[in-house]
Amino acid sequence: MRASHRQHRLPILPFLLLCSSLSAQDTVVLDASQDNTLYETVMDTVDNQYEVSNGAGSYTFSGRTGEDAGFKRRRSLLKFDLTPVIPADAKIVFAEISIYQSKAAPGSPPVSMAMHRVLQAWGEAGSDAVGAEGQGAWAEAGDATWHHRIFPDEPWSTAGGSFAATASAATTVGQQLQSYTWTCTSALLDDLNGWLSTPSNNFGWIMVGGEDGAYSAHRFSSRENNNIDQRPKLTLIYQSADDLFRDGFEATPDCP
């Protein structure tokens, strides 16, 4: 009598679940795609140019200058492009911004520097300030200035930049020349996930702070800085769209 043989087939579904869970959460570190400084000046006249910028410079600035520079305000613009790296249907669950301070006004006290969501598109062109770059360079076509989001024809709706009144994140910046971190907040995640679903609304953030007192200007390394390690970074953790496949072992840092 011939012995009978049975074929036993393993179910495929558990294997598929395991494979899918491996890609449920990912961490990426992004470089800035655009940055610039708004230097407070009067608006250009027909006969004279007053507006300055620093689209191609090594530094950006935020705070208020001292007497030698006219007690003028400075605001840093910063944008990161999410779309080439993160799927549009993903969810960002953690974010932090890291920016290196390369110089601070002598004797200036620690100040809170806040990131506000920008409400209008702005430009970064070829202006490139000399020396310490604190005075900027003449604005070129396409630059952002205090009065123009895109110089010379497209003004901000409000001089000094159009941005949300409530800050998305803030940190205290002191005299130390080091990287400072804007840690994760629910507002920061709201900005990022909104931009992920609607990239056309991504105009980045503007750093505002230290404007109540003089000698509070701070200088930060820009995305064009020669020191790659000092360029602005955005660290993100995001989850895949199909959260069904998460295995529960992913560790996500806290985000208040």
One Martini backbone bead per residue (centre of mass of N, CA, C, O) as a GRO file, in nm:
protein
  256
    1MET     BB    1   0.096   0.036   0.023
    2ARG     BB    2   0.058   0.365  -0.029
    3ALA     BB    3   0.166   0.642   0.109
    4SER     BB    4   0.044   0.926   0.235
    5HIS     BB    5   0.069   1.276   0.139
    6ARG     BB    6   0.097   1.594   0.295
    7GLN     BB    7   0.049   1.935   0.248
    8HIS     BB    8   0.196   2.211   0.434
    9ARG     BB    9   0.081   2.541   0.469
   10LEU     BB   10   0.180   2.847   0.536
   11PRO     BB   11   0.087   3.131   0.639
   12ILE     BB   12   0.121   3.462   0.507
   13LEU     BB   13   0.023   3.700   0.687
   14PRO     BB   14   0.232   3.723   0.925
   15PHE     BB   15   0.471   3.802   0.741
   16LEU     BB   16   0.348   4.066   0.638
   17LEU     BB   17   0.322   4.201   0.913
   18LEU     BB   18   0.621   4.205   0.984
   19CYS     BB   19   0.727   4.368   0.741
   20SER     BB   20   0.550   4.623   0.786
   21SER     BB   21   0.656   4.703   1.080
   22LEU     BB   22   0.951   4.797   0.999
   23SER     BB   23   0.816   5.081   0.851
   24ALA     BB   24   0.640   5.252   1.067
   25GLN     BB   25   0.918   5.402   1.162
   26ASP     BB   26   1.096   5.717   1.109
   27THR     BB   27   1.417   5.886   1.075
   28VAL     BB   28   1.496   6.235   1.005
   29VAL     BB   29   1.741   6.469   0.861
   30LEU     BB   30   1.714   6.809   0.781
   31ASP     BB   31   1.782   7.052   0.564
   32ALA     BB   32   1.771   7.352   0.465
   33SER     BB   33   1.606   7.521   0.181
   34GLN     BB   34   1.576   7.805   0.342
   35ASP     BB   35   1.723   8.141   0.406
   36ASN     BB   36   1.704   8.449   0.610
   37THR     BB   37   1.709   8.815   0.661
   38LEU     BB   38   1.548   9.065   0.848
   39TYR     BB   39   1.615   9.407   0.800
   40GLU     BB   40   1.566   9.694   0.948
   41THR     BB   41   1.409   9.939   0.735
   42VAL     BB   42   1.351  10.144   0.504
   43MET     BB   43   1.197  10.214   0.231
   44ASP     BB   44   1.222  10.252  -0.075
   45THR     BB   45   1.291  10.476  -0.325
   46VAL     BB   46   1.323  10.605  -0.628
   47ASP     BB   47   1.639  10.705  -0.564
   48ASN     BB   48   1.664  10.482  -0.320
   49GLN     BB   49   1.836  10.225  -0.147
   50TYR     BB   50   1.765  10.034   0.172
   51GLU     BB   51   1.730   9.743   0.119
   52VAL     BB   52   1.811   9.433   0.283
   53SER     BB   53   2.009   9.123   0.279
   54ASN     BB   54   2.107   8.735   0.298
   55GLY     BB   55   2.071   8.480   0.101
   56ALA     BB   56   2.406   8.388   0.070
   57GLY     BB   57   2.485   8.373   0.351
   58SER     BB   58   2.632   8.242   0.661
   59TYR     BB   59   2.401   8.418   0.810
   60THR     BB   60   2.174   8.484   1.077
   61PHE     BB   61   1.924   8.705   1.243
   62SER     BB   62   1.830   8.793   1.592
   63GLY     BB   63   1.694   9.089   1.720
   64ARG     BB   64   1.866   9.369   1.874
   65THR     BB   65   2.048   9.625   1.837
   66GLY     BB   66   2.256   9.877   1.880
   67GLU     BB   67   2.355  10.198   1.848
   68ASP     BB   68   2.550  10.154   1.596
   69ALA     BB   69   2.269  10.018   1.442
   70GLY     BB   70   1.992  10.168   1.553
   71PHE     BB   71   1.808   9.961   1.705
   72LYS     BB   72   1.757   9.712   1.521
   73ARG     BB   73   1.582   9.465   1.372
   74ARG     BB   74   1.590   9.096   1.368
   75ARG     BB   75   1.497   8.820   1.133
   76SER     BB   76   1.462   8.476   1.093
   77LEU     BB   77   1.451   8.260   0.817
   78LEU     BB   78   1.290   7.921   0.783
   79LYS     BB   79   1.320   7.623   0.567
   80PHE     BB   80   1.159   7.297   0.502
   81ASP     BB   81   1.158   7.021   0.287
   82LEU     BB   82   0.940   6.735   0.295
   83THR     BB   83   0.851   6.585   0.019
   84PRO     BB   84   1.114   6.409  -0.069
   85VAL     BB   85   1.092   6.213   0.211
   86ILE     BB   86   0.785   6.230   0.297
   87PRO     BB   87   0.498   6.098   0.303
   88ALA     BB   88   0.185   6.237   0.265
   89ASP     BB   89   0.042   5.992   0.459
   90ALA     BB   90   0.190   6.066   0.695
   91LYS     BB   91   0.305   6.098   1.047
   92ILE     BB   92   0.416   6.336   1.263
   93VAL     BB   93   0.555   6.277   1.612
   94PHE     BB   94   0.840   6.431   1.580
   95ALA     BB   95   1.023   6.746   1.669
   96GLU     BB   96   1.340   6.929   1.594
   97ILE     BB   97   1.538   7.222   1.627
   98SER     BB   98   1.874   7.309   1.498
   99ILE     BB   99   2.091   7.587   1.602
  100TYR     BB  100   2.378   7.782   1.547
  101GLN     BB  101   2.567   7.989   1.753
  102SER     BB  102   2.829   8.235   1.659
  103LYS     BB  103   2.693   8.505   1.795
  104ALA     BB  104   2.693   8.765   2.051
  105ALA     BB  105   2.611   9.019   2.221
  106PRO     BB  106   2.778   9.187   2.440
  107GLY     BB  107   2.612   9.130   2.746
  108SER     BB  108   2.377   8.971   2.677
  109PRO     BB  109   2.096   8.838   2.764
  110PRO     BB  110   1.887   8.607   2.793
  111VAL     BB  111   1.665   8.481   2.533
  112SER     BB  112   1.366   8.443   2.368
  113MET     BB  113   1.322   8.222   2.089
  114ALA     BB  114   1.073   8.228   1.837
  115MET     BB  115   0.862   8.017   1.643
  116HIS     BB  116   0.691   8.123   1.351
  117ARG     BB  117   0.448   8.096   1.130
  118VAL     BB  118   0.444   8.150   0.801
  119LEU     BB  119   0.204   8.315   0.559
  120GLN     BB  120   0.428   8.372   0.332
  121ALA     BB  121   0.605   8.391   0.071
  122TRP     BB  122   0.968   8.375   0.018
  123GLY     BB  123   1.305   8.491  -0.039
  124GLU     BB  124   1.624   8.367  -0.201
  125ALA     BB  125   1.911   8.514  -0.303
  126GLY     BB  126   2.235   8.681  -0.382
  127SER     BB  127   2.281   8.806  -0.125
  128ASP     BB  128   2.613   8.907   0.034
  129ALA     BB  129   2.756   8.962   0.310
  130VAL     BB  130   3.002   9.114   0.488
  131GLY     BB  131   3.181   8.997   0.723
  132ALA     BB  132   2.957   8.967   0.990
  133GLU     BB  133   2.663   9.052   0.843
  134GLY     BB  134   2.484   9.265   1.017
  135GLN     BB  135   2.404   9.469   0.755
  136GLY     BB  136   2.412   9.338   0.503
  137ALA     BB  137   2.276   9.355   0.168
  138TRP     BB  138   2.177   9.433  -0.114
  139ALA     BB  139   1.900   9.373  -0.256
  140GLU     BB  140   1.769   9.123  -0.458
  141ALA     BB  141   1.606   8.967  -0.679
  142GLY     BB  142   1.403   8.758  -0.457
  143ASP     BB  143   1.426   8.877  -0.191
  144ALA     BB  144   1.410   8.921   0.150
  145THR     BB  145   1.256   9.179   0.345
  146TRP     BB  146   1.106   9.387   0.559
  147HIS     BB  147   0.894   9.473   0.311
  148HIS     BB  148   0.975   9.215   0.130
  149ARG     BB  149   0.923   8.892   0.028
  150ILE     BB  150   0.968   8.990  -0.286
  151PHE     BB  151   1.204   9.143  -0.442
  152PRO     BB  152   1.038   9.453  -0.536
  153ASP     BB  153   0.701   9.363  -0.572
  154GLU     BB  154   0.642   9.181  -0.293
  155PRO     BB  155   0.480   9.243  -0.020
  156TRP     BB  156   0.410   9.242   0.283
  157SER     BB  157   0.135   9.265   0.486
  158THR     BB  158   0.371   9.296   0.704
  159ALA     BB  159   0.612   9.444   0.835
  160GLY     BB  160   0.853   9.191   0.918
  161GLY     BB  161   0.639   8.989   0.854
  162SER     BB  162   0.415   8.713   0.806
  163PHE     BB  163   0.270   8.584   1.114
  164ALA     BB  164   0.199   8.405   1.369
  165ALA     BB  165   0.129   8.499   1.691
  166THR     BB  166   0.181   8.212   1.773
  167ALA     BB  167   0.403   8.007   1.893
  168SER     BB  168   0.552   7.687   1.823
  169ALA     BB  169   0.842   7.766   1.947
  170ALA     BB  170   1.093   7.776   2.223
  171THR     BB  171   1.408   7.934   2.331
  172THR     BB  172   1.699   7.983   2.518
  173VAL     BB  173   1.944   8.237   2.449
  174GLY     BB  174   2.276   8.287   2.493
  175GLN     BB  175   2.634   8.317   2.489
  176GLN     BB  176   2.670   8.050   2.379
  177LEU     BB  177   2.859   7.868   2.143
  178GLN     BB  178   2.594   7.683   2.003
  179SER     BB  179   2.353   7.457   2.004
  180TYR     BB  180   2.004   7.500   1.959
  181THR     BB  181   1.680   7.383   2.088
  182TRP     BB  182   1.361   7.315   1.945
  183THR     BB  183   1.126   7.160   2.089
  184CYS     BB  184   0.867   6.969   2.108
  185THR     BB  185   0.534   7.043   1.985
  186SER     BB  186   0.212   7.056   1.891
  187ALA     BB  187   0.247   7.304   1.703
  188LEU     BB  188   0.480   7.193   1.535
  189LEU     BB  189   0.319   6.948   1.429
  190ASP     BB  190   0.095   7.106   1.293
  191ASP     BB  191   0.268   7.241   1.087
  192LEU     BB  192   0.394   6.988   0.951
  193ASN     BB  193   0.131   6.828   0.881
  194GLY     BB  194   0.015   7.053   0.711
  195TRP     BB  195   0.251   7.059   0.500
  196LEU     BB  196   0.230   6.764   0.415
  197SER     BB  197  -0.069   6.790   0.297
  198THR     BB  198   0.017   7.115   0.218
  199PRO     BB  199   0.289   7.233   0.059
  200SER     BB  200   0.190   7.528  -0.032
  201ASN     BB  201   0.201   7.622   0.295
  202ASN     BB  202   0.517   7.619   0.304
  203PHE     BB  203   0.699   7.897   0.483
  204GLY     BB  204   0.783   7.840   0.755
  205TRP     BB  205   0.992   8.024   0.977
  206ILE     BB  206   1.021   8.278   1.239
  207MET     BB  207   1.265   8.444   1.432
  208VAL     BB  208   1.162   8.580   1.752
  209GLY     BB  209   1.359   8.810   1.962
  210GLY     BB  210   1.483   9.054   2.177
  211GLU     BB  211   1.308   9.342   2.115
  212ASP     BB  212   1.284   9.502   2.400
  213GLY     BB  213   1.601   9.514   2.379
  214ALA     BB  214   1.910   9.601   2.356
  215TYR     BB  215   2.169   9.402   2.264
  216SER     BB  216   2.011   9.110   2.133
  217ALA     BB  217   2.177   9.002   1.913
  218HIS     BB  218   2.186   8.707   1.699
  219ARG     BB  219   2.402   8.460   1.552
  220PHE     BB  220   2.354   8.230   1.274
  221SER     BB  221   2.389   7.955   1.102
  222SER     BB  222   2.359   7.873   0.781
  223ARG     BB  223   2.312   7.674   0.497
  224GLU     BB  224   2.593   7.818   0.375
  225ASN     BB  225   2.783   7.721   0.567
  226ASN     BB  226   3.098   7.577   0.581
  227ASN     BB  227   2.984   7.434   0.834
  228ILE     BB  228   2.796   7.163   0.828
  229ASP     BB  229   2.741   7.113   1.144
  230GLN     BB  230   2.601   7.424   1.170
  231ARG     BB  231   2.360   7.368   1.026
  232PRO     BB  232   2.042   7.352   0.996
  233LYS     BB  233   1.805   7.132   1.174
  234LEU     BB  234   1.557   6.864   1.115
  235THR     BB  235   1.399   6.644   1.335
  236LEU     BB  236   1.223   6.338   1.244
  237ILE     BB  237   0.922   6.150   1.326
  238TYR     BB  238   0.752   5.890   1.143
  239GLN     BB  239   0.452   5.742   1.028
  240SER     BB  240   0.283   5.532   0.877
  241ALA     BB  241  -0.033   5.512   0.756
  242ASP     BB  242  -0.037   5.202   0.857
  243ASP     BB  243  -0.088   5.143   1.194
  244LEU     BB  244  -0.156   4.833   1.212
  245PHE     BB  245   0.170   4.739   1.190
  246ARG     BB  246   0.241   4.797   1.463
  247ASP     BB  247   0.440   4.641   1.739
  248GLY     BB  248   0.517   4.843   2.004
  249PHE     BB  249   0.855   4.905   1.993
  250GLU     BB  250   0.847   5.191   1.941
  251ALA     BB  251   1.040   5.488   2.015
  252THR     BB  252   0.901   5.795   2.128
  253PRO     BB  253   0.944   6.094   2.197
  254ASP     BB  254   0.843   6.344   2.366
  255CYS     BB  255   0.535   6.560   2.301
  256PRO     BB  256   0.359   6.817   2.445
   0.00000   0.00000   0.00000
